[in-house]
């Protein structure tokens, strides 16, 4: 039997049992769609995080207490504000060093209240992290030195508390203490569903008094150029460890952060794809079961074909083509549904989703392979039927 004829017969057999064929394909459709969707969400999360880290600016070094390892508990900080001047001396320019201390507090303006991240920062933060203002001005050195109660609102904080009004010159209350708003920062957007603009910047000295602490959480340093990052980070780390005997510090670059995050999120994406792939195997078992049922139902037909000259290989190819057709069509439908749902998730939910070509190709290839693998047993069983016995079957 020619392949074209076997294909025509296979299509006819599937069309004769449309509902059963559709239900058989359903497992493959769900499996392929799940692979595409979960890989798209995992890839979207990875790309979003990488963009956020890169958006901090180039040549950035983050200095934090302890060994920065994912899954480890944070170390108590012994850093003090005087370390800013010391690190600035190592860098050669104090304006390239920023310090911060943070806490979550209620911010009130009139009758409106929001829970926001309060960042106690130095006047250099805007330049070090490449952030911009949409209105007003930023904190000054004198604001930090005199512990002035002034605040720069994040875009979301300003919108939620003041709506369309310009908040510059107005007052807000942070943890019960009144602050005068001097500026509003530009929109940064959300990352993985977290609004990065729901924050308030106040002078770090004022924040230390407000939070009743003398510590600072971390230092950020902008190196003069990319070539100086490694040496500068080691010098800063060594100097701080000499100043604070027994305390370890980490000087982490953007490349290191991206490398670790990329590995974790890449592994997560593969795990999600593997979990979704299990449903493809379940779909393959369903295809095999239905094809075995089909062989039993069409025993007389198989016997008749063999009686008029069809070879074992011809019968086997016909049933194998039917199994591959089921998974191939199911794979195409699954890819279409997966791409559509991924686009909807990206557009309508906070979850980012980026469809990659390899996820669709992988899912489609696996679905075809499932058809071949799980179609072999029914095809071999059909091909081995004795024509005399088959013709006697009721």
Kinemage of the C-alpha trace (Angstrom):
@kinemage 1
@onewidth
@group {chain A} dominant
@subgroup {mainchain}
@vectorlist {calphas} color= white
{ca unk a 1} P 0.000 0.000 0.000
{ca unk a 2} L 1.323 3.426 -0.896
{ca unk a 3} L 1.837 6.003 1.850
{ca unk a 4} L -0.686 8.348 0.221
{ca unk a 5} L -3.327 5.613 0.198
{ca unk a 6} L -2.519 4.679 3.821
{ca unk a 7} L -2.842 8.338 4.782
{ca unk a 8} L -6.226 8.613 3.037
{ca unk a 9} L -7.513 5.486 4.771
{ca unk a 10} L -6.244 6.738 8.144
{ca unk a 11} L -8.007 10.085 7.716
{ca unk a 12} L -11.207 8.309 6.759
{ca unk a 13} L -11.015 6.076 9.833
{ca unk a 14} L -10.521 9.067 12.129
{ca unk a 15} L -13.380 10.990 10.511
{ca unk a 16} L -15.669 7.987 10.949
{ca unk a 17} L -15.200 8.339 14.737
{ca unk a 18} L -14.984 12.129 15.061
{ca unk a 19} L -16.001 12.410 18.727
{ca unk a 20} L -13.644 9.660 19.851
{ca unk a 21} L -10.802 11.144 17.849
{ca unk a 22} L -11.442 14.592 19.353
{ca unk a 23} L -11.491 13.251 22.908
{ca unk a 24} L -8.297 11.296 22.232
{ca unk a 25} L -6.575 14.442 20.968
{ca unk a 26} L -7.721 16.415 24.007
{ca unk a 27} L -4.973 15.029 26.243
{ca unk a 28} L -2.316 15.975 23.683
{ca unk a 29} L -3.850 19.443 23.185
{ca unk a 30} L -3.817 20.117 26.934
{ca unk a 31} L -0.258 18.830 27.306
{ca unk a 32} L 1.176 20.904 24.456
{ca unk a 33} L -0.727 24.024 25.524
{ca unk a 34} L 0.500 23.599 29.111
{ca unk a 35} L 4.118 23.341 27.961
{ca unk a 36} L 3.839 26.504 25.839
{ca unk a 37} L 2.041 28.500 28.559
{ca unk a 38} L 4.281 27.517 31.478
{ca unk a 39} L 7.481 28.034 29.483
{ca unk a 40} L 6.164 31.441 28.351
{ca unk a 41} L 5.475 32.486 31.955
{ca unk a 42} L 8.864 31.216 33.135
{ca unk a 43} L 10.666 32.977 30.291
{ca unk a 44} L 8.704 36.168 30.915
{ca unk a 45} L 9.665 36.129 34.596
{ca unk a 46} L 13.329 35.610 33.705
{ca unk a 47} L 13.402 38.420 31.139
{ca unk a 48} L 11.535 40.799 33.473
{ca unk a 49} L 13.956 40.223 36.346
{ca unk a 50} L 16.946 40.659 34.041
{ca unk a 51} L 15.543 43.928 32.724
{ca unk a 52} L 14.972 45.194 36.254
{ca unk a 53} L 18.545 44.417 37.271
{ca unk a 54} L 19.939 45.982 34.102
{ca unk a 55} L 17.671 48.991 34.655
{ca unk a 56} L 19.620 49.842 37.797
{ca unk a 57} L 22.327 51.192 35.510
{ca unk a 58} L 25.739 49.990 34.424
{ca unk a 59} L 28.917 49.425 36.471
{ca unk a 60} L 26.965 48.978 39.706
{ca unk a 61} L 28.336 47.234 42.820
{ca unk a 62} L 26.052 46.336 45.732
{ca unk a 63} L 27.786 45.958 49.114
{ca unk a 64} L 25.814 44.002 51.739
{ca unk a 65} L 26.726 42.345 55.045
{ca unk a 66} L 27.287 38.584 55.081
{ca unk a 67} L 27.631 36.114 52.251
{ca unk a 68} L 24.959 36.829 49.662
{ca unk a 69} L 23.549 33.378 48.912
{ca unk a 70} L 20.003 32.599 47.841
{ca unk a 71} L 18.133 30.715 50.527
{ca unk a 72} L 20.420 31.905 53.353
{ca unk a 73} L 19.201 34.130 56.167
{ca unk a 74} L 20.243 37.801 55.924
{ca unk a 75} L 23.030 38.933 58.228
{ca unk a 76} L 22.556 41.722 60.746
{ca unk a 77} L 24.150 44.865 59.357
{ca unk a 78} L 26.984 46.626 61.172
{ca unk a 79} L 27.341 49.243 58.446
{ca unk a 80} L 27.117 52.877 59.572
{ca unk a 81} L 26.671 56.163 57.756
{ca unk a 82} L 30.351 56.978 58.282
{ca unk a 83} L 31.157 54.105 55.923
{ca unk a 84} L 29.806 56.162 53.029
{ca unk a 85} L 32.722 58.598 53.327
{ca unk a 86} L 35.208 55.754 53.740
{ca unk a 87} L 33.944 53.908 50.648
{ca unk a 88} L 33.807 57.235 48.788
{ca unk a 89} L 37.511 57.694 49.561
{ca unk a 90} L 38.261 54.257 48.054
{ca unk a 91} L 36.172 55.000 44.976
{ca unk a 92} L 37.635 58.463 44.646
{ca unk a 93} L 34.265 60.234 44.503
{ca unk a 94} L 31.685 60.256 47.305
{ca unk a 95} L 28.961 61.082 44.769
{ca unk a 96} L 29.365 57.565 43.362
{ca unk a 97} L 28.291 55.983 46.664
{ca unk a 98} L 24.715 55.651 47.955
{ca unk a 99} L 23.457 54.185 51.235
{ca unk a 100} L 19.992 53.040 52.223
{ca unk a 101} L 17.858 51.788 55.087
{ca unk a 102} L 14.296 50.634 54.463
{ca unk a 103} L 11.095 49.769 56.286
{ca unk a 104} L 7.415 49.403 55.446
{ca unk a 105} L 5.232 52.130 56.985
{ca unk a 106} L 1.812 53.706 56.563
{ca unk a 107} L 1.812 56.979 54.623
{ca unk a 108} L -1.160 59.296 55.100
{ca unk a 109} L -2.326 62.406 53.256
{ca unk a 110} L -5.612 63.811 54.525
{ca unk a 111} L -8.078 60.943 54.703
{ca unk a 112} L -6.121 58.680 52.332
{ca unk a 113} L -3.599 56.148 53.539
{ca unk a 114} L -1.248 53.698 51.817
{ca unk a 115} L 1.284 51.163 53.044
{ca unk a 116} L 4.533 51.929 51.236
{ca unk a 117} L 8.239 51.121 51.361
{ca unk a 118} L 10.047 53.970 53.107
{ca unk a 119} L 13.592 54.289 51.815
{ca unk a 120} L 16.040 56.292 53.884
{ca unk a 121} L 18.637 57.323 51.311
{ca unk a 122} L 21.535 59.664 50.670
{ca unk a 123} L 21.353 62.525 48.210
{ca unk a 124} L 23.424 60.515 45.695
{ca unk a 125} L 20.823 57.762 45.205
{ca unk a 126} L 19.187 59.295 42.149
{ca unk a 127} L 22.476 59.401 40.220
{ca unk a 128} L 23.833 56.040 41.394
{ca unk a 129} L 20.665 54.134 40.441
{ca unk a 130} L 19.879 56.185 37.304
{ca unk a 131} L 16.419 57.218 38.493
{ca unk a 132} L 14.605 60.371 37.382
{ca unk a 133} L 12.078 62.860 38.672
{ca unk a 134} L 8.775 63.807 37.098
{ca unk a 135} L 8.191 66.819 39.350
{ca unk a 136} L 9.970 68.902 41.982
{ca unk a 137} L 13.490 68.219 43.251
{ca unk a 138} L 15.394 65.468 45.004
{ca unk a 139} L 17.001 65.324 48.417
{ca unk a 140} L 20.059 67.508 48.990
{ca unk a 141} L 23.188 67.054 51.101
{ca unk a 142} L 21.883 69.612 53.590
{ca unk a 143} L 18.616 67.634 53.905
{ca unk a 144} L 20.648 64.606 54.974
{ca unk a 145} L 23.003 66.539 57.258
{ca unk a 146} L 20.199 68.377 59.083
{ca unk a 147} L 17.750 65.436 59.235
{ca unk a 148} L 15.141 67.475 57.437
{ca unk a 149} L 11.634 66.022 57.250
{ca unk a 150} L 11.220 66.132 53.473
{ca unk a 151} L 10.054 63.358 51.158
{ca unk a 152} L 10.167 62.350 47.492
{ca unk a 153} L 7.197 60.185 46.526
{ca unk a 154} L 7.150 57.267 44.133
{ca unk a 155} L 4.751 57.684 41.198
{ca unk a 156} L 2.160 55.248 42.557
{ca unk a 157} L 2.356 56.665 46.077
{ca unk a 158} L 1.734 60.162 44.735
{ca unk a 159} L -1.191 59.034 42.580
{ca unk a 160} L -2.881 57.052 45.357
{ca unk a 161} L -2.528 59.805 47.948
{ca unk a 162} L -3.092 62.906 45.827
{ca unk a 163} L -4.759 61.720 42.611
{ca unk a 164} L -4.241 64.191 39.777
{ca unk a 165} L -2.991 66.959 42.094
{ca unk a 166} L 0.663 67.968 42.156
{ca unk a 167} L 1.844 66.918 45.634
{ca unk a 168} L 4.978 69.096 45.640
{ca unk a 169} L 4.761 71.491 48.588
{ca unk a 170} L 2.031 69.490 50.314
{ca unk a 171} L 2.453 67.344 53.420
{ca unk a 172} L 2.257 63.644 54.190
{ca unk a 173} L 2.453 61.749 57.450
{ca unk a 174} L 4.842 58.774 57.699
{ca unk a 175} L 4.448 56.603 60.808
{ca unk a 176} L 2.774 59.580 62.483
{ca unk a 177} L 5.509 62.099 61.582
{ca unk a 178} L 4.776 64.914 59.135
{ca unk a 179} L 6.933 65.396 56.029
{ca unk a 180} L 6.870 68.006 53.281
{ca unk a 181} L 6.799 66.617 49.742
{ca unk a 182} L 9.541 68.136 47.564
{ca unk a 183} L 9.421 65.832 44.531
{ca unk a 184} L 7.849 62.918 42.650
{ca unk a 185} L 9.857 60.188 40.912
{ca unk a 186} L 9.229 58.963 37.395
{ca unk a 187} L 7.335 55.748 36.748
{ca unk a 188} L 9.344 52.520 36.914
{ca unk a 189} L 6.441 50.084 36.539
{ca unk a 190} L 5.745 46.682 38.053
{ca unk a 191} L 8.014 43.662 38.269
{ca unk a 192} L 6.373 40.222 38.670
{ca unk a 193} L 3.229 41.864 40.006
{ca unk a 194} L 5.060 44.084 42.524
{ca unk a 195} L 4.624 47.847 42.087
{ca unk a 196} L 8.081 49.413 42.259
{ca unk a 197} L 6.649 52.928 42.454
{ca unk a 198} L 4.884 52.418 45.777
{ca unk a 199} L 7.744 53.919 47.785
{ca unk a 200} L 8.899 57.124 49.480
{ca unk a 201} L 12.450 58.475 49.722
{ca unk a 202} L 13.441 60.463 52.807
{ca unk a 203} L 16.898 61.522 54.108
{ca unk a 204} L 18.711 58.527 55.567
{ca unk a 205} L 19.460 60.391 58.805
{ca unk a 206} L 15.766 61.177 59.234
{ca unk a 207} L 14.905 57.532 58.529
{ca unk a 208} L 17.383 56.326 61.142
{ca unk a 209} L 15.696 58.516 63.736
{ca unk a 210} L 12.229 57.423 62.545
{ca unk a 211} L 13.161 53.725 62.653
{ca unk a 212} L 15.188 54.113 65.883
{ca unk a 213} L 18.383 52.634 64.402
{ca unk a 214} L 21.916 53.680 63.498
{ca unk a 215} L 22.541 50.994 60.908
{ca unk a 216} L 22.330 51.181 57.143
{ca unk a 217} L 21.174 48.149 55.154
{ca unk a 218} L 23.447 48.335 52.123
{ca unk a 219} L 25.793 50.445 50.048
{ca unk a 220} L 25.630 50.919 46.291
{ca unk a 221} L 28.663 52.019 44.307
{ca unk a 222} L 28.854 53.087 40.671
{ca unk a 223} L 32.306 52.208 39.353
{ca unk a 224} L 33.994 54.690 36.955
{ca unk a 225} L 34.111 52.009 34.243
{ca unk a 226} L 33.460 48.310 33.724
{ca unk a 227} L 37.154 47.392 33.973
{ca unk a 228} L 37.359 48.751 37.526
{ca unk a 229} L 34.404 46.805 38.939
{ca unk a 230} L 36.234 43.669 40.093
{ca unk a 231} L 39.198 45.401 41.742
{ca unk a 232} L 37.029 48.107 43.298
{ca unk a 233} L 34.624 45.566 44.791
{ca unk a 234} L 37.474 43.592 46.371
{ca unk a 235} L 39.057 46.732 47.836
{ca unk a 236} L 35.752 47.877 49.362
{ca unk a 237} L 35.056 44.433 50.795
{ca unk a 238} L 38.554 44.127 52.286
{ca unk a 239} L 38.401 47.609 53.821
{ca unk a 240} L 35.020 46.982 55.461
{ca unk a 241} L 36.111 43.594 56.820
{ca unk a 242} L 39.159 45.285 58.350
{ca unk a 243} L 36.933 47.955 59.932
{ca unk a 244} L 34.451 45.417 61.284
{ca unk a 245} L 36.471 42.483 62.577
{ca unk a 246} L 34.644 39.170 62.254
{ca unk a 247} L 31.993 40.557 59.880
{ca unk a 248} L 31.874 39.275 56.292
{ca unk a 249} L 30.723 41.460 53.411
{ca unk a 250} L 29.731 40.740 49.819
{ca unk a 251} L 30.395 43.019 46.870
{ca unk a 252} L 27.995 41.820 44.186
{ca unk a 253} L 27.990 43.025 40.588
{ca unk a 254} L 25.061 43.107 38.194
{ca unk a 255} L 26.599 40.308 36.140
{ca unk a 256} L 26.750 38.070 39.205
{ca unk a 257} L 23.138 38.844 40.109
{ca unk a 258} L 22.009 38.183 36.534
{ca unk a 259} L 23.990 34.947 36.421
{ca unk a 260} L 22.472 33.550 39.623
{ca unk a 261} L 18.941 34.737 38.832
{ca unk a 262} L 19.230 33.480 35.259
{ca unk a 263} L 20.282 30.025 36.440
{ca unk a 264} L 17.494 29.796 39.020
{ca unk a 265} L 14.752 31.049 36.707
{ca unk a 266} L 16.052 28.985 33.789
{ca unk a 267} L 15.924 25.848 35.945
{ca unk a 268} L 12.432 26.812 37.106
{ca unk a 269} L 11.311 27.151 33.482
{ca unk a 270} L 12.652 23.688 32.646
{ca unk a 271} L 10.921 22.212 35.704
{ca unk a 272} L 7.632 23.799 34.641
{ca unk a 273} L 8.070 22.428 31.123
{ca unk a 274} L 8.839 18.963 32.502
{ca unk a 275} L 5.743 19.025 34.732
{ca unk a 276} L 3.599 20.052 31.775
{ca unk a 277} L 5.259 17.353 29.684
{ca unk a 278} L 3.857 14.701 31.999
{ca unk a 279} L 0.395 15.471 30.646
{ca unk a 280} L 1.746 14.732 27.166
{ca unk a 281} L 2.723 11.258 28.321
{ca unk a 282} L -0.752 10.801 29.786
{ca unk a 283} L -2.172 11.895 26.441
{ca unk a 284} L 0.083 9.347 24.731
{ca unk a 285} L -1.283 6.562 26.919
{ca unk a 286} L -4.786 7.660 25.905
{ca unk a 287} L -3.834 7.515 22.224
{ca unk a 288} L -2.417 4.008 22.680
{ca unk a 289} L -5.552 2.794 24.472
{ca unk a 290} L -7.893 4.205 21.833
{ca unk a 291} L -5.810 2.726 19.014
{ca unk a 292} L -5.897 -0.686 20.689
{ca unk a 293} L -9.682 -0.383 20.932
{ca unk a 294} L -9.754 0.601 17.266
{ca unk a 295} L -7.741 -2.489 16.334
{ca unk a 296} L -10.243 -4.687 18.189
{ca unk a 297} L -13.236 -3.003 16.536
{ca unk a 298} L -11.752 -3.244 13.049
{ca unk a 299} L -10.478 -6.810 13.242
{ca unk a 300} L -12.709 -7.991 10.355
{ca unk a 301} L -11.588 -5.031 8.227
{ca unk a 302} L -7.941 -5.922 8.910
{ca unk a 303} L -8.578 -9.549 8.036
{ca unk a 304} L -10.269 -8.556 4.766
{ca unk a 305} L -7.390 -6.264 3.804
{ca unk a 306} L -4.844 -8.984 4.474
{ca unk a 307} L -6.945 -11.509 2.575
{ca unk a 308} L -6.816 -9.356 -0.564
{ca unk a 309} L -3.049 -8.887 -0.383
{ca unk a 310} L -2.246 -6.253 2.248
{ca unk a 311} L 1.037 -6.983 3.978
{ca unk a 312} L 1.735 -6.810 7.703
{ca unk a 313} L 3.786 -3.653 7.113
{ca unk a 314} L 0.876 -1.990 5.234
{ca unk a 315} L -1.557 -2.590 8.105
{ca unk a 316} L 1.009 -1.437 10.651
{ca unk a 317} L 1.743 1.780 8.735
{ca unk a 318} L -1.963 2.587 8.453
{ca unk a 319} L -2.529 2.395 12.219
{ca unk a 320} L 0.734 4.186 12.963
{ca unk a 321} L -0.300 7.044 10.668
{ca unk a 322} L -3.620 7.276 12.521
{ca unk a 323} L -1.817 7.621 15.876
{ca unk a 324} L 0.637 10.213 14.524
{ca unk a 325} L -2.203 12.160 12.911
{ca unk a 326} L -4.029 12.347 16.235
{ca unk a 327} L -0.990 13.692 18.086
{ca unk a 328} L 0.119 15.976 15.250
{ca unk a 329} L -3.251 17.685 14.917
{ca unk a 330} L -3.499 17.816 18.711
{ca unk a 331} L -0.022 19.351 18.859
{ca unk a 332} L -0.936 22.081 16.361
{ca unk a 333} L -4.132 22.916 18.253
{ca unk a 334} L -2.217 22.894 21.545
{ca unk a 335} L 0.380 25.339 20.215
{ca unk a 336} L -2.331 27.695 18.952
{ca unk a 337} L -4.179 27.576 22.284
{ca unk a 338} L -0.929 27.927 24.260
{ca unk a 339} L 0.183 30.997 22.299
{ca unk a 340} L -3.271 32.582 22.615
{ca unk a 341} L -3.506 31.973 26.367
{ca unk a 342} L 0.073 33.207 26.898
{ca unk a 343} L -0.694 36.450 25.086
{ca unk a 344} L -3.867 36.863 27.156
{ca unk a 345} L -1.966 36.251 30.402
{ca unk a 346} L 0.656 38.834 29.424
{ca unk a 347} L -1.961 41.419 28.457
{ca unk a 348} L -4.554 40.907 31.191
{ca unk a 349} L -2.619 39.825 34.288
{ca unk a 350} L 0.473 41.045 36.192
{ca unk a 351} L 2.326 37.892 35.120
{ca unk a 352} L 4.730 38.466 32.214
{ca unk a 353} L 4.615 35.830 29.466
{ca unk a 354} L 6.955 35.626 26.488
{ca unk a 355} L 6.346 32.871 23.943
{ca unk a 356} L 9.554 31.278 22.680
{ca unk a 357} L 9.872 29.402 19.409
{ca unk a 358} L 11.658 26.492 21.037
{ca unk a 359} L 8.832 25.752 23.470
{ca unk a 360} L 6.351 25.298 20.623
{ca unk a 361} L 8.848 23.307 18.561
{ca unk a 362} L 9.703 21.115 21.545
{ca unk a 363} L 6.074 20.499 22.441
{ca unk a 364} L 5.170 19.714 18.832
{ca unk a 365} L 8.150 17.379 18.431
{ca unk a 366} L 7.298 15.570 21.650
{ca unk a 367} L 3.653 15.211 20.592
{ca unk a 368} L 4.678 13.637 17.272
{ca unk a 369} L 7.139 11.364 19.090
{ca unk a 370} L 4.363 10.376 21.508
{ca unk a 371} L 2.205 9.399 18.512
{ca unk a 372} L 4.980 7.262 17.067
{ca unk a 373} L 5.976 5.634 20.354
{ca unk a 374} L 2.469 4.934 21.628
{ca unk a 375} L 1.218 4.012 18.148
{ca unk a 376} L 3.793 1.282 17.566
{ca unk a 377} L 2.180 -1.339 19.825
{ca unk a 378} L -1.340 -1.045 18.327
{ca unk a 379} L 0.150 -0.945 14.816
{ca unk a 380} L 2.229 -4.076 15.415
{ca unk a 381} L -0.761 -5.831 16.952
{ca unk a 382} L -2.923 -4.973 13.951
{ca unk a 383} L -0.274 -6.091 11.480
{ca unk a 384} L 0.216 -9.457 13.177
{ca unk a 385} L -3.458 -10.495 13.091
{ca unk a 386} L -4.064 -13.766 11.277
{ca unk a 387} L -6.458 -13.044 8.364
{ca unk a 388} L -8.454 -16.270 8.844
{ca unk a 389} L -8.951 -15.657 12.559
{ca unk a 390} L -9.710 -11.985 11.889
{ca unk a 391} L -12.410 -12.795 9.314
{ca unk a 392} L -14.124 -15.152 11.732
{ca unk a 393} L -14.366 -12.413 14.396
{ca unk a 394} L -17.842 -11.165 15.098
